[in-house]
Amino acid sequence: MTRRQLLRWAGWFVAANAGLCFAIGLRYLLAYHWPDSVLGIAYAPLAMLGNFTLLLALVFALLLGPLIAIGPLRRTVMTVAVIAAALVLALLVLDTSVYAERRMHLSMFIAVLFEPVTWIAAALVFAVAIGFEATLAGMLWRWLERRPAARGRWVAVALAGCWIASQALHIWADATGYAAITRFTPTIPLYYPQTAKRQLAKLGLVDPERVRQASLLRRSAGVEEGELRYPLAPLDCGE
């Protein structure tokens, strides 16, 4: 057992779970008010897949990195990875349910309002996820043993490309006031996209005053993309 083998397995395990999180997260997109813009439509799945990949990579790097560095014990590393992945999946399933019902993400404030049946359901999901992740971990290990040349370089490049592309699009959209992209941010949990409005303005790539005027023009024309559309009719304050 070598550190390289465990790192290779961990990379594939992160990629597989990123795909699982994306599949579960499709429920967010079902509740999303899609824009008419092609860029806005393309941005949503890119941002979701890129964000899930980044979060999983950070979690597994913090948990598995020290274990692999100290001693490449396969059973220990895989046990920790399976438990962590199952917990992530269970929390994501719970969060999608909360978001579908209340348009809010899971938090301590929301958690204290849960009834006991909700926690029982979450525990059942976690138990099922443990079994699924253990099976997935074993299948991946055996598959990599049969395919020592499967490095997954292009998979890593594609997943990293999703994150980079989504961040680049958000930086541009935030700087130019393109709401078809920026309004997607609250849709998925723990998503903090990059901004560089001031830096782009200093470089002369963006004119803040021109962006402000364009945004006001879109609002006055009634074409500004956004979630809040109020009032739908002129207000009547008469008795």
C-alpha positions as CSV (number, residue, x, y, z in Angstrom):
1,M,0.0,0.0,0.0
2,T,1.5,3.3,-1.1
3,R,0.5,7.0,-0.5
4,R,0.3,7.4,-4.3
5,Q,-2.3,4.6,-4.5
6,L,-4.4,6.2,-1.8
7,L,-4.2,9.7,-3.2
8,R,-5.2,8.3,-6.6
9,W,-8.2,6.5,-5.1
10,A,-9.2,9.6,-3.1
11,G,-9.1,11.7,-6.3
12,W,-11.5,9.4,-8.0
13,F,-13.7,9.2,-4.9
14,V,-14.0,13.0,-4.8
15,A,-14.9,13.0,-8.5
16,A,-17.6,10.3,-8.1
17,N,-19.1,12.1,-5.1
18,A,-19.1,15.4,-7.0
19,G,-21.3,13.7,-9.6
20,L,-23.6,12.3,-6.9
21,C,-23.9,15.7,-5.3
22,F,-24.7,17.2,-8.7
23,A,-27.4,14.6,-9.3
24,I,-29.0,15.3,-5.9
25,G,-28.6,19.0,-6.4
26,L,-30.7,18.9,-9.5
27,R,-33.6,19.5,-7.1
28,Y,-32.2,23.1,-6.6
29,L,-32.5,23.6,-10.4
30,L,-36.1,22.4,-10.5
31,A,-36.9,25.2,-8.0
32,Y,-34.8,27.8,-9.9
33,H,-36.5,30.5,-12.0
34,W,-34.5,30.1,-15.2
35,P,-33.5,33.2,-17.1
36,D,-34.0,33.6,-20.8
37,S,-30.2,34.1,-21.3
38,V,-28.1,31.3,-22.8
39,L,-25.2,32.3,-20.5
40,G,-27.5,32.3,-17.5
41,I,-28.7,28.8,-18.3
42,A,-25.2,27.5,-18.9
43,Y,-23.9,29.1,-15.8
44,A,-26.2,27.3,-13.3
45,P,-24.9,23.7,-13.8
46,L,-21.3,24.9,-14.2
47,A,-21.5,26.7,-10.9
48,M,-23.2,23.9,-9.1
49,L,-20.8,21.1,-10.3
50,G,-17.8,23.4,-9.7
51,N,-18.8,24.3,-6.2
52,F,-19.6,20.8,-5.1
53,T,-16.2,19.6,-6.5
54,L,-14.4,22.4,-4.6
55,L,-16.2,21.7,-1.3
56,L,-15.6,18.0,-1.5
57,A,-11.9,18.4,-2.4
58,L,-11.4,20.7,0.6
59,V,-13.2,18.4,3.0
60,F,-11.3,15.3,1.8
61,A,-8.0,17.2,1.7
62,L,-8.4,18.2,5.4
63,L,-9.6,14.8,6.6
64,L,-7.6,12.4,4.4
65,G,-4.5,14.4,3.8
66,P,-3.1,14.1,7.3
67,L,-4.1,10.4,7.5
68,I,-2.3,9.5,4.2
69,A,0.8,11.6,5.2
70,I,1.1,9.9,8.7
71,G,0.6,6.4,7.5
72,P,-1.0,5.0,4.3
73,L,-3.5,2.7,6.1
74,R,-6.1,1.8,3.5
75,R,-8.8,0.7,6.0
76,T,-8.6,3.8,8.1
77,V,-8.5,6.2,5.1
78,M,-11.4,4.5,3.4
79,T,-13.5,4.4,6.6
80,V,-13.1,8.1,7.2
81,A,-13.8,8.9,3.6
82,V,-17.0,6.8,3.5
83,I,-18.3,8.3,6.7
84,A,-17.5,11.9,5.5
85,A,-19.1,11.3,2.1
86,A,-22.2,9.7,3.6
87,L,-22.6,12.7,5.9
88,V,-22.3,15.1,3.0
89,L,-24.9,13.3,1.0
90,A,-27.3,13.1,3.9
91,L,-27.0,16.8,4.7
92,L,-27.4,17.6,1.0
93,V,-30.6,15.6,0.7
94,L,-31.9,17.3,3.9
95,D,-30.9,20.7,2.5
96,T,-32.6,20.2,-0.8
97,S,-35.8,19.3,1.0
98,V,-35.6,22.4,3.2
99,Y,-34.9,24.6,0.1
100,A,-37.8,23.0,-1.9
101,E,-40.2,23.8,0.9
102,R,-39.0,27.1,2.3
103,R,-36.5,28.5,-0.2
104,M,-33.9,28.6,2.5
105,H,-30.8,26.5,3.1
106,L,-30.0,24.4,6.2
107,S,-28.8,26.3,9.2
108,M,-28.9,26.0,13.0
109,F,-32.0,28.3,13.0
110,I,-33.8,26.0,10.6
111,A,-32.6,22.8,12.3
112,V,-34.1,23.7,15.7
113,L,-37.5,23.8,14.0
114,F,-37.3,20.2,12.8
115,E,-39.7,17.7,14.2
116,P,-38.3,14.3,15.5
117,V,-39.6,12.6,12.3
118,T,-37.3,14.8,10.3
119,W,-34.2,13.7,12.2
120,I,-35.3,10.0,12.0
121,A,-35.6,10.4,8.2
122,A,-32.2,12.1,8.1
123,A,-30.7,9.2,10.1
124,L,-32.1,6.7,7.7
125,V,-30.7,8.6,4.7
126,F,-27.3,8.6,6.4
127,A,-27.5,4.8,7.0
128,V,-28.3,4.2,3.4
129,A,-25.6,6.6,2.3
130,I,-23.0,4.7,4.4
131,G,-23.8,1.5,2.7
132,F,-23.8,3.1,-0.8
133,E,-20.5,4.9,-0.2
134,A,-18.8,1.8,1.2
135,T,-19.9,-0.1,-1.9
136,L,-18.7,2.7,-4.1
137,A,-15.3,2.9,-2.3
138,G,-14.7,-0.8,-2.8
139,M,-15.7,-0.8,-6.4
140,L,-13.4,2.2,-7.1
141,W,-10.5,0.5,-5.4
142,R,-10.9,-2.7,-7.4
143,W,-11.4,-0.8,-10.6
144,L,-8.2,1.1,-10.1
145,E,-6.3,-2.1,-9.3
146,R,-7.4,-3.5,-12.7
147,R,-6.6,-0.2,-14.5
148,P,-3.3,1.1,-13.1
149,A,-3.1,3.5,-16.0
150,A,-6.4,5.2,-15.3
151,R,-5.1,8.5,-13.9
152,G,-8.2,10.6,-14.3
153,R,-6.3,13.7,-15.5
154,W,-9.0,14.7,-18.0
155,V,-11.7,14.3,-15.3
156,A,-9.8,16.5,-13.0
157,V,-9.3,19.1,-15.7
158,A,-13.0,19.1,-16.6
159,L,-14.1,19.5,-13.0
160,A,-11.6,22.2,-12.4
161,G,-12.7,23.9,-15.6
162,C,-16.3,24.0,-14.4
163,W,-15.2,25.9,-11.3
164,I,-12.9,28.3,-13.2
165,A,-15.5,29.0,-15.9
166,S,-18.3,29.7,-13.4
167,Q,-16.1,32.0,-11.4
168,A,-15.0,33.9,-14.5
169,L,-18.6,34.3,-15.6
170,H,-19.6,35.6,-12.2
171,I,-16.7,38.0,-12.0
172,W,-17.8,39.4,-15.4
173,A,-21.5,39.4,-14.5
174,D,-21.0,41.1,-11.2
175,A,-18.8,43.8,-12.8
176,T,-21.3,44.5,-15.6
177,G,-24.5,44.1,-13.6
178,Y,-25.6,41.0,-15.5
179,A,-28.3,39.7,-13.1
180,A,-29.1,36.6,-15.2
181,I,-26.0,35.1,-13.6
182,T,-25.5,36.8,-10.3
183,R,-29.0,36.0,-9.0
184,F,-28.2,32.3,-9.0
185,T,-25.9,32.6,-6.0
186,P,-28.4,32.0,-3.2
187,T,-29.7,28.8,-5.0
188,I,-27.0,26.4,-3.9
189,P,-25.5,26.1,-0.4
190,L,-22.1,27.4,0.7
191,Y,-21.6,29.1,-2.6
192,Y,-19.4,32.2,-2.5
193,P,-18.5,33.3,-6.0
194,Q,-15.6,35.6,-6.7
195,T,-16.0,39.3,-7.5
196,A,-13.5,41.8,-8.9
197,K,-15.5,44.9,-9.7
198,R,-13.0,47.3,-8.2
199,Q,-10.0,45.6,-9.7
200,L,-11.6,45.6,-13.2
201,A,-12.6,49.3,-12.8
202,K,-9.0,50.2,-11.8
203,L,-7.7,48.4,-14.9
204,G,-10.2,50.4,-17.0
205,L,-12.0,47.3,-18.2
206,V,-15.3,48.3,-16.6
207,D,-16.9,51.7,-16.3
208,P,-19.0,51.6,-13.0
209,E,-21.1,54.7,-14.0
210,R,-21.9,53.2,-17.4
211,V,-22.9,49.9,-15.7
212,R,-25.1,51.8,-13.3
213,Q,-26.9,53.7,-16.0
214,A,-27.4,50.5,-18.0
215,S,-28.9,48.7,-15.0
216,L,-31.3,51.6,-14.4
217,L,-32.3,51.5,-18.0
218,R,-33.1,47.8,-17.9
219,R,-35.2,48.3,-14.7
220,S,-37.1,51.2,-16.2
221,A,-37.8,49.0,-19.3
222,G,-39.0,46.1,-17.1
223,V,-36.4,43.7,-18.4
224,E,-34.2,43.4,-15.3
225,E,-33.8,39.8,-14.3
226,G,-34.6,39.1,-10.6
227,E,-36.6,37.1,-8.2
228,L,-38.7,40.0,-6.7
229,R,-41.3,41.5,-9.0
230,Y,-43.5,43.8,-6.9
231,P,-45.9,45.3,-7.3
232,L,-47.5,43.4,-10.2
233,A,-50.1,46.2,-10.7
234,P,-50.3,49.8,-9.7
235,L,-51.0,50.2,-6.0
236,D,-54.4,51.5,-5.1
237,C,-54.4,53.3,-1.7
238,G,-58.0,54.5,-1.9
239,E,-60.7,53.5,0.6
